[in-house]
């Protein structure tokens, strides 16, 4: 909505009351003005284009049809359409100890998690080292399952991270000694996939089957890249068909290792050529010096969209002490990702300074005070990209609007319904 306001204000067109309904009325005017103004605000063209895409792909045409008990339309009755949850996964990595812990800080951690996100991934608990005891007694399978259960009970979409992370330091406690017996190494990895898949099959909605094959490839060097397809096939056999299987990598949308994109693209193509059940592409998105705009990232999304697979921003953070710049890039990157038709999820890699691998990148400080990057996230996800409208039915008993896809509470008089809006068109019928 802020883009719309900016455009109309620059054009000196007065609008008395700003609502999503108002924006819908003037959308055609805005699109025209955007075209006229492109020369004047060329550096912001990507934002205007992103706003148009978000309007097209993230919203649904919703019609609430109200009738009486005889089936006749009821006109001039107020309808309240209130969003309660996004369909799009907005997530973060979490530490299992804070999910199951009993301290006041743990309670706050859980409260903020539920307030801000609908998707989560355990940061370390499902990695090989934690699973096989190399991270110490603080990581145990009982607590891991308790954390997964807690998330599932609250309807979080759960990502699994990660089935195979094929560097010797990530295969502790045995490490490089596993290379002494390659058949045994192959067997251990396949058995690990089986065991972890069985443990998580009732909880996890999508798995990073292979993590960082471009940058961490010591095991691939000794076993050969053909094992990648084998790992995906093993995961597909062990997990429910509803669980999507991802590959995950860093330095892909980040602007400082362009050659990695070629390598990642080649691995994905090889997997598809081998008929591996690869079902999603992960972009980790760890930024240190954020660029002025995410245009290059959008171009990378376009490049990988040719595979026809969902793309998820799996591990976003901006590691800088410049909080204003951090907030601006967070806003821009969120906008760019949400606007891309191939993007099907966005996950921060932590949210609290005291539980973040890069504390400067957190959304909350140690004392739980909010940083500017959190305010940018809130403003977009729970304001600009949020629908809450009230209006009367017309003479045909209908109230129509454009609404962001998600879960809604629709109230007409004393009648209230919970509705899932996930398609491009939705008709809701309510009898009074």
C-alpha positions in Angstrom: 0.0 0.0 0.0 2.9 2.4 0.7 4.0 2.2 -2.9 0.5 3.1 -4.0 0.4 6.1 -1.6 3.8 7.3 -2.8 2.8 7.2 -6.5 -0.5 9.0 -6.0 1.0 11.6 -3.6 3.7 12.4 -6.2 0.9 12.8 -8.8 -1.0 15.1 -6.4 -4.1 12.9 -6.4 -6.0 13.3 -3.1 -7.4 10.1 -1.5 -9.5 10.8 1.6 -9.2 7.4 3.4 -6.6 4.7 2.8 -7.9 1.2 2.9 -7.2 -1.9 0.8 -10.6 -1.4 -0.8 -9.6 2.1 -1.8 -6.3 0.8 -3.3 -8.3 -1.7 -5.3 -10.5 1.1 -6.8 -7.5 3.1 -7.9 -5.3 0.3 -9.1 -5.8 1.0 -12.7 -4.9 4.6 -12.2 -1.8 3.6 -10.3 -0.6 1.2 -13.0 -0.9 4.0 -15.6 1.0 6.4 -13.4 3.7 3.9 -12.8 4.3 3.7 -16.5 4.3 7.5 -16.8 6.7 7.9 -13.9 9.3 5.3 -14.7 11.7 7.8 -16.2 11.5 10.0 -13.1 12.1 7.2 -10.5 14.2 4.7 -12.6 16.1 3.5 -9.6 12.9 2.3 -8.0 11.4 0.6 -11.0 11.9 -2.8 -9.5 9.8 -1.9 -6.5 6.9 -0.7 -8.6 7.1 -3.9 -10.7 7.3 -6.0 -7.6 4.2 -4.3 -6.1 2.3 -5.2 -9.3 3.4 -8.8 -9.2 2.5 -9.1 -5.5 -1.0 -7.8 -6.3 -1.4 -10.3 -9.1 0.1 -13.5 -7.6 -0.4 -13.2 -3.8 -4.1 -12.2 -3.7 -7.4 -13.8 -4.5 -10.7 -12.5 -5.8 -13.0 -13.2 -2.9 -16.8 -12.9 -3.1 -18.9 -13.3 0.0 -22.5 -14.2 -1.0 -25.1 -13.7 1.7 -28.6 -15.1 1.5 -31.6 -15.6 3.8 -33.1 -19.0 4.7 -35.2 -18.9 1.6 -32.1 -18.4 -0.6 -32.8 -14.8 -1.4 -29.9 -12.3 -1.5 -29.5 -10.1 1.6 -28.4 -6.6 0.7 -26.8 -3.8 2.7 -25.6 -6.0 5.5 -22.0 -5.5 6.8 -19.4 -8.1 6.1 -16.1 -8.3 8.0 -13.3 -10.2 6.3 -10.4 -10.5 8.7 -7.1 -12.3 7.9 -5.8 -14.4 10.8 -2.8 -16.2 9.1 -0.8 -16.1 5.9 -0.9 -18.9 3.4 2.7 -18.0 2.5 5.2 -19.5 4.9 7.0 -16.8 6.9 9.5 -18.6 9.0 12.7 -18.7 11.1 15.1 -21.3 12.4 14.6 -22.1 16.1 16.7 -23.7 18.8 15.0 -26.8 20.3 16.2 -25.9 23.8 14.2 -22.7 23.8 11.1 -24.5 22.6 11.2 -27.1 25.4 12.9 -24.9 28.1 11.2 -23.6 31.2 12.9 -20.2 31.8 11.2 -16.8 31.4 13.4 -16.2 28.4 12.2 -19.5 26.8 8.6 -18.4 27.4 9.2 -15.1 25.6 11.0 -16.9 22.8 8.0 -19.1 22.2 5.6 -16.1 22.5 7.5 -14.1 19.8 7.8 -17.2 17.6 4.1 -17.8 17.5 3.3 -14.1 17.1 5.6 -13.5 14.1 5.9 -16.8 12.1 4.0 -19.7 10.7 7.0 -21.8 9.5 10.0 -23.1 11.4 13.1 -25.2 11.0 15.2 -26.6 13.9 18.6 -25.0 13.5 20.9 -27.9 14.6 18.9 -30.7 16.2 18.3 -32.7 13.0 21.9 -32.3 11.7 24.1 -35.5 11.6 26.4 -34.2 14.4 23.5 -33.6 16.8 21.7 -36.8 15.9 24.8 -38.9 16.5 25.8 -37.3 19.8 28.7 -35.1 18.6 27.1 -31.9 19.9 26.9 -33.1 23.5 24.1 -34.0 25.9 22.2 -30.8 25.3 21.0 -32.3 22.0 18.9 -35.4 22.5 16.2 -37.1 20.5 13.6 -36.8 23.2 13.8 -33.0 23.3 14.0 -32.8 19.5 10.8 -34.7 19.1 9.1 -32.6 21.8 10.1 -29.4 19.9 8.8 -30.9 16.6 5.5 -31.8 18.3 5.1 -28.3 19.9 5.5 -26.8 16.4 3.1 -29.2 14.8 0.5 -28.6 17.4 0.6 -24.9 16.6 0.2 -25.6 12.8 3.7 -24.4 11.9 5.0 -25.5 8.5 8.2 -27.4 9.5 11.3 -27.6 7.4 13.9 -30.4 8.0 17.5 -29.4 7.9 19.4 -31.4 6.8 19.6 -35.1 5.8 23.1 -35.0 4.2 25.7 -32.3 4.8 28.7 -34.0 3.2 31.8 -32.5 4.8 33.9 -34.5 7.2 33.4 -32.0 10.0 29.7 -32.4 9.6 29.9 -36.2 9.9 31.2 -36.5 13.5 32.2 -38.3 15.6 33.9 -40.3 12.8 34.8 -37.5 10.4 37.4 -38.2 7.7 38.0 -41.8 9.0 34.8 -42.7 7.2 36.7 -42.4 3.9 38.7 -45.5 4.9 35.8 -47.8 4.0 33.7 -46.3 1.2 31.0 -49.0 1.1 30.5 -48.5 4.8 30.3 -44.7 4.3 27.6 -45.2 1.6 25.7 -47.5 3.9 25.9 -45.2 6.9 24.6 -42.2 5.0 21.6 -44.2 3.6 20.8 -45.6 7.0 20.9 -42.1 8.4 18.4 -40.9 5.8 16.1 -43.8 6.7 16.4 -43.3 10.4 15.9 -39.5 10.4 13.0 -39.8 7.8 11.2 -42.3 10.0 11.7 -40.1 13.1 10.3 -37.0 11.4 7.8 -38.3 8.9 4.8 -37.2 11.0 6.2 -33.7 11.5 8.3 -32.4 8.6 6.7 -30.8 5.5 9.9 -30.3 3.5 13.4 -31.5 3.9 16.8 -30.1 2.8 18.0 -33.5 1.5 21.3 -32.2 0.4 23.0 -29.2 2.0 25.7 -27.1 0.3 26.8 -29.5 -2.5 28.8 -26.7 -4.2 30.7 -25.4 -1.2 31.0 -28.5 1.0 31.9 -31.5 -1.2 34.5 -33.6 0.5 32.3 -36.7 0.5 31.2 -36.1 -3.1 34.9 -36.1 -4.0 35.4 -39.7 -2.7 31.9 -41.1 -3.6 31.2 -39.3 -6.8 28.4 -36.8 -7.6 26.1 -39.6 -8.7 25.4 -40.3 -5.0 23.3 -37.1 -4.9 20.6 -38.7 -6.9 20.8 -41.8 -4.8 20.2 -39.8 -1.6 17.2 -38.1 -3.1 15.7 -41.4 -4.2 16.3 -42.9 -0.7 14.6 -39.9 1.0 11.7 -40.1 -1.4 11.2 -43.8 -0.6 11.4 -43.1 3.2 9.2 -40.0 3.4 5.5 -39.3 2.7 4.7 -38.1 -0.8 3.5 -34.8 0.7 7.0 -34.0 2.0 8.9 -31.9 -0.5 12.6 -32.6 -1.2 15.0 -29.7 -1.5 18.5 -28.9 -2.3 20.1 -26.0 -0.4 23.1 -23.7 -1.0 24.7 -20.4 -0.1 26.3 -17.7 -2.2 23.6 -18.0 -4.9 21.6 -14.8 -4.5 24.3 -13.1 -2.5 26.2 -10.8 -4.9 29.8 -11.9 -4.3 30.3 -15.4 -5.8 28.7 -15.4 -9.2 30.6 -18.6 -10.2 28.7 -20.6 -7.6 25.5 -20.0 -9.5 26.9 -21.9 -12.5 27.9 -24.8 -10.3 24.6 -24.9 -8.5 22.7 -24.8 -11.7 24.8 -27.7 -13.1 24.1 -29.9 -10.0 20.4 -29.2 -10.2 20.3 -30.0 -13.9 22.3 -33.2 -13.4 19.9 -34.3 -10.7 16.9 -33.7 -12.9 18.6 -35.5 -15.8 19.1 -38.5 -13.5 15.4 -38.4 -12.7 16.1 -37.6 -9.0 13.0 -36.6 -7.1 14.2 -33.0 -6.6 11.2 -30.9 -5.7 12.6 -27.5 -4.5 15.5 -25.2 -4.6 16.9 -23.4 -1.5 18.7 -20.0 -1.5 20.3 -19.5 1.9 20.7 -15.7 1.5 23.3 -14.7 4.2 24.3 -11.1 3.5 27.2 -9.2 5.0 27.3 -6.0 3.0 23.8 -5.7 1.6 23.6 -4.2 -1.9 21.6 -1.1 -2.7 18.8 -3.1 -4.2 17.9 -6.8 -4.7 17.8 -6.5 -8.5 20.6 -9.0 -9.0 18.8 -11.4 -6.6 15.6 -11.1 -8.7 17.6 -11.9 -11.8 19.0 -15.0 -10.0 15.4 -16.0 -9.1 14.5 -15.7 -12.8 17.5 -17.8 -13.8 16.7 -20.7 -11.6 12.9 -20.4 -12.2 13.6 -22.1 -15.5 13.7 -25.5 -13.7 10.0 -25.1 -12.8 10.6 -25.9 -9.1 9.6 -24.0 -6.0 12.3 -21.7 -4.6 12.5 -21.0 -0.9 14.7 -18.4 0.8 15.9 -20.8 3.5 18.3 -18.9 5.7 18.0 -15.1 5.4 20.0 -12.7 7.5 21.8 -9.4 7.1 25.0 -9.3 9.3 25.8 -5.6 9.8 25.8 -3.1 12.7 24.2 -0.5 10.4 20.6 -1.0 11.6 19.0 1.4 9.2 20.7 -0.1 6.2 19.9 -3.6 7.5 16.2 -2.7 7.8 16.0 -1.1 4.4 17.6 -4.2 2.7 15.4 -6.5 4.7 12.3 -4.6 3.5 13.6 -4.7 -0.1 14.6 -8.4 -0.1 11.3 -9.4 1.5 9.5 -7.5 -1.2 11.6 -9.0 -4.0 11.2 -12.5 -2.8 7.5 -12.2 -2.1 6.9 -10.7 -5.6 8.6 -13.6 -7.4 6.1 -16.3 -8.7 8.6 -19.1 -8.0 9.2 -18.2 -4.4 7.1 -20.3 -2.0 8.6 -19.5 1.4 10.9 -17.2 3.3 12.9 -18.2 6.4 15.0 -16.0 8.6 18.0 -17.8 10.2 17.2 -16.8 13.7 15.4 -13.8 15.3 16.8 -13.2 18.8 20.3 -11.8 19.5 21.0 -14.3 22.3 20.1 -17.3 20.1 21.5 -16.2 16.8 24.7 -17.5 15.0 25.3 -13.9 13.9 24.0 -11.7 16.7 24.1 -8.4 14.8 21.7 -9.9 12.3 18.9 -10.6 14.8 15.4 -9.0 14.8 15.3 -8.6 18.6 18.1 -7.4 20.9 19.1 -9.4 24.0 16.6 -7.5 26.1 13.8 -8.3 23.5 13.7 -4.7 22.3 12.7 -4.5 18.6 15.2 -3.5 15.9 14.3 -1.6 12.8 14.6 -4.7 10.6 11.8 -6.3 12.7 9.7 -3.2 12.3 10.2 -3.5 8.5 9.1 -7.1 8.6 6.1 -6.4 10.7 5.0 -3.5 8.5 5.1 -5.6 5.4 3.8 -9.0 6.6 1.1 -7.8 9.0 0.2 -4.5 7.5 0.9 -4.0 3.8 0.4 -7.7 3.0 -2.5 -8.2 5.4 -6.2 -8.0 4.6 -8.9 -6.7 7.1 -11.9 -5.2 5.4 -15.5 -4.4 6.2 -18.2 -3.4 3.7 -21.9 -3.9 2.9 -23.3 -6.4 0.5 -24.7 -5.1 -2.8 -28.2 -5.5 -4.2 -27.2 -9.1 -5.1 -26.2 -9.9 -1.6 -22.5 -9.9 -2.5 -19.4 -8.3 -1.0 -16.3 -8.6 -3.3 -12.7 -7.8 -2.5 -9.1 -8.7 -3.3 -7.5 -10.5 -0.3 -4.1 -11.9 0.4 -4.2 -15.7 0.5 -4.5 -17.2 3.9 -6.8 -18.1 6.7 -9.8 -15.7 7.4 -12.5 -15.1 9.9 -15.6 -13.9 8.0 -18.3 -12.3 10.1 -21.8 -11.5 8.9 -24.2 -10.4 11.7 -24.0 -13.2 14.3 -22.7 -15.7 11.8 -18.9 -16.3 11.8 -16.9 -18.7 9.6 -13.3 -19.6 9.3 -12.2 -19.9 5.6 -9.0 -20.9 3.8 -8.4 -18.7 0.8 -5.6 -20.2 -1.2 -6.8 -20.1 -4.8 -7.0 -17.2 -7.3 -10.8 -17.1 -6.8 -12.9 -17.9 -3.8 -16.7 -17.8 -3.3 -17.9 -17.9 0.3 -21.6 -18.5 0.8 -23.2 -17.6 4.1 -26.9 -18.1 5.0 -28.4 -15.8 7.5 
